[in-house]
């Protein structure tokens, strides 16, 4: 996209993002937006109040009008991007595969589908899939070079299956039915590619796109890849049920962004990602603690990597990973037993 009317310094921020993907420089941005001081970017009237939560979340025209109004009154200083957030809950690929959605005051909850089935099928007529397309298209009609329309937070892999079938069922399958679980994970990955490509075709501008969560932008296809459920499985299960499918996503195209909200030392990546994050769950405030803050551009973990694979990219070095964040204790603690022998690449 060559121009964004509502972001005066777009060309400067665009260069910052391009440099960042090339592992140079710094991007100063934030998740979502700040209220703008002074007059709005354009005289946009607010939509009438939503009748109920169903309209607030699931009426594409009302959502698009509300997004349009909020962006018109938002600040995009530094590298903050004007991005229409088209999410339908974190992990909405599960809804596309059959899970029901429920909106509340702050977020959208995804419930396991009512029928007990191992079938993982993409149905074009699924109403939640149609709602994804309707919301994206409604936002596109209003964007008109003022802002970008972002890709919703589909999520993938075990997290999607947990949303679709329930966390306990998926965790039990790592032990009781590992072959069936692997089959379902491959089906989820195959569908993820199909859905992502369809959304990319709707939202890309000149071959570049934005992703809703973290408000990131890049040329080509930009995706956030994660595995929250990894906190509940062993390193061996991670390597069997998470790592191969995220690697497949990385190899299919040049994925521009990889983030994860699992314990980094469990990852045994062969390539470097550009960020990692700690995100509080719904209803919890974000913390300013440096032990839980987002760290950008630090990351290529490799558990007990052989010496031959430890060649570092320019500007990176090996350091010991000594500490981890313990959510229950709300403090950093030494994890010498679980985390010993793990390494993480950090910038010099």
N, C-alpha and C positions, 0 to 999 in steps of 0.2 A: 504494500500500500504506500503510495508516494505522498499522500497528504492526509492529515487528520485535522479537521477544522477546529475541534475543541481541545486540541493539544498544541499549543503554540511552538513548543520545542521538540516536536516529533522527530525531525531530522537528527537532532543531537541525540535523543534517546535511542533512535534506531541504530546509530553508530555505536552507542554504548552496548546495546544488545549484541550486535554483530561482533564487536570486540570480545564480549564476555563469552560467547560461544567459541571463539578462537582462543580462550584462556588468557585474555588480556583485559586489563582495566577493571572497572567496577560498575555495577548497576545498583542504583539507589531507588528502591521501590517498596511497595507494601501490598498486602493482600486486601482486595476491595479498595475503597476510596474514602477520602476525607471530604467533609462538607466544605464547599467553596465560600470564601469571603467575597462580599460584593455582589455585583449583578451576575446572573447565570450566563452560561455560554450562549443561550438562546432563550427567548421568552416561551418556555414550555409550561403549560398548565398541568397540574397533577390530575391523575385519573380520579373518578369518584371513589370513595372508600369501598373496599372489598366487602361484598355481602357476607362472606364467611371465609373460613380457611380454605375451602375447596377452590373458591375463585382466586384467592390470594396466591395460591401455588399452582393451580392446574388450569386456569383460564389463560390461554396463550396471548390473547389480545390484551387483557388486563395486565398480565405480567410484563408484556413488551412496553405498554404505555407507562407503567410504573418504573421500569428500568430506564426508559428514555427520559423521564422527568428527573430521576435521581442523578443520572449521568450529566444532565444539563446543569445541575447544581453541585457538581463534584469538582474537586481540585485535582489537577494532573501535573503538579510541579515535579521537579526532579525527573525520575524515570517512571513515575506512576502512569499506568496506561489506561486509556478509556476503553474498557472491555465490558460488553454486555454479558452478564453472568446467566447463562441458560441452564444452570444445573437443575435437575429434578431429584435432588438428594444425592449424597455421596454414595456411589455404587449403583447408579441407576441402570447399569447393564443387567442387573438381577431383575429389575422390573420389566425390561425388554424381554427377558426370558420367562416371565410369568409371576414374579412377586408382586403383591399389592403394595401401593404406596399410601402413606397417611401423613398429612400435613399438620404440624402444630404451630405454636407461636413463633418458634425460632428456626425450625428445620423440618426436613421431610424424613420420615422413618420408613424403612423398607422392611417388610415382614416376610417370613418364609411363605412360599406358595402353599395353598391349602392341600393340594393333592400330593400324595407320597409317590413320587416318580423319579426314576433315574434318567429320564429323557431330557436332553439339553438341545432345544430346537429354537431356531430363530423364525418367528412368525411375522411376516410383513404386516398382517392385520392386527397385531397386538396394539391395543389402544395406547399404551405407554410409549411405544415406539412412534406411533403417529403423533402423540403429543410432543415428543422430542422434536420432530420435524416441524410441526406447526409453530412451536415456540421459537425455534431458530429462524424460521422464515418470517415470522411476525417481527422479530428484532431486526432482521436484515432490511425489511421494508422501511424501518424508521432510521436505521443507522446512517445511510446516505452520506458517507465519508466523514461523519462526525465522530464515529467510534467504531471499534471492531466488535464482531460477534464471536464470543469464545466457545470452545468445545466444552460440553458438560463433563462432569467427573464420572465417567463410566466405571472406572476401576476394573479389575481383572482377576483371574486366577482363583486362589482359595478364598479371597475376600468376597468375590462374586458368588461362589458356591455357598459360602456361609450365609449370605443374604438370601439366596434362593432356597436353601434346604435347612438352614439353621446351623449355628456354630457347632453344637454338640454332635450332630450327625456327621458333619464333615470331619471333625477331630477323631471320632471313633473310626471313620473309614481309613484314616492314615494307618491304623493298626489292623482292623478287621477286613477291609476290602481295598487294599492299596492299588490293585490292578484296575478295579472299577473307578476309583478316584482319579487315577491317571487318565483313563479314557474320558471322564467328564471334564477334566482340566484341559485336555486337548480340544474338546468340543467348544469349551468357553473361549479358548484362544482363537480358534478359527472364526467364531462368531464375532469376537472383538475386532479382528481385522476387517471384517465385512462392515460392521457398524461404524467403526472409526473412518473408514474410507468414504462411506456415504455421508457422514457428517463433514468430513474435510471438503468434499465436493460442494457442500452448501456454504461453508464459511470462509474458505481460503480467498485471499486477495492477492493476486499476482504471484501465486505460488507460495505465499507465507500465511501463517495463521497464529491465532492467540489461543491460549488455554485458560479456562475460567479460573481455576484454583491457582493461587500464586500470581495470577495476572501476568503470565509470561508470554513472550512473543518470539518467533524465530522464523527464518526461511525454511521451507519444506514442511514436514509434519512434526508437530511438537506434542509430546505426551508426557504425562506424569504416570510413572509405574510404581506400584507399591505392594506391600503385603503386611497389613496390620496384624493379621492372625498369626504371623510368624512369632509373635511374643509368646504364643501358647504351644509351640511345637519345638521339637529338638533340632539341633543343627543338622543331623542326618535327614530328618524329615524336610527341613528347609531345602537341602540340596536335592532332594528327590521330587518334592511337590511344589516348589516355588521357583527355584533358580532356572530350571530348563525352560520354563514357559516365559519368564521375563527375558531370558536370553534370546528366545525365538522372536519376541517382539523387537528387541534391539537389532537383530540381524535382518529383519524383513525390510526395513528401510534404515536410513540414517536417523535414528531417533535423536531429537535434539536435547531432550531433558529426561533425566532419570532421578527420581527422588524416592526415598523409602522411609517408612515409619516403623521399621523393624530394628532389632538390635544389629547395628552395622557389623560387628565381628562375625555374625553368622553368615554374612554374604561372602561368596568367594568369586567375585567378579574378575573377569579377564580384561575388562575395559573400564575406563574411568567415567564416572558420572559427574555432573556439575553441581549438585546440591544435595543436602539432606535436611530434614526438618523435624521439629517436634511440634505437633498440633494438639491443643487441648480438646477433649471431647465436648459434646454439646452441653451447655450450661456451666462450663468452667471457664474462668477468665484466663486469657493468655498471660504468661509470666514474663517479667523482664529479666529473670535470672539468666546469667550467661550459661548456666549448666543446661538450660532447657531452651535456649534461644535458637532460632534458625541460623545455621552456618552455611554460607553460600560459597561454592567453589572449592570445597575441601573434600574430595572424596574418592577414593578408589580403594575399597577394602579387599583384603585377600587373606583368608585364614590359612596360616601355616604354608604360605606359598613357597614353592621351591626357589632356590636362589636364582635359577635361570629366568624365572618369570618376574623378578623384582627390578627389572630395569625401569627407571622412573621417567615419566614425561619431563620435558624441560621445565624447570621451575618447581619441581616437586621433590620430596624426599621421604624416606621411610622414618616413621617414629613408632614407638610402642603405644598401643592402646591400653591405658591403665585404669580408666574409670568408666563407669556407666551411670546412667540416670535411673534411679529407683522410684517409680511413680508412687508406690504405696508409702514409702518413707519420706517422699518429697525432699530428697537430698541426694547428693552424689555419693556413691559408695564404691569401694574397691571390689572388683569382681575377679580376683586373681585366679580363682579356680576355673570358672567358666571361660574367662576371656584370655587366659594365658596363651602365649604363642601366637596371638592374633596381631595383625599389623594394620595400620591405616596410613594411607598417603595423605600428607598435608602440604600446603604451599610452603615454600621456603620463605 
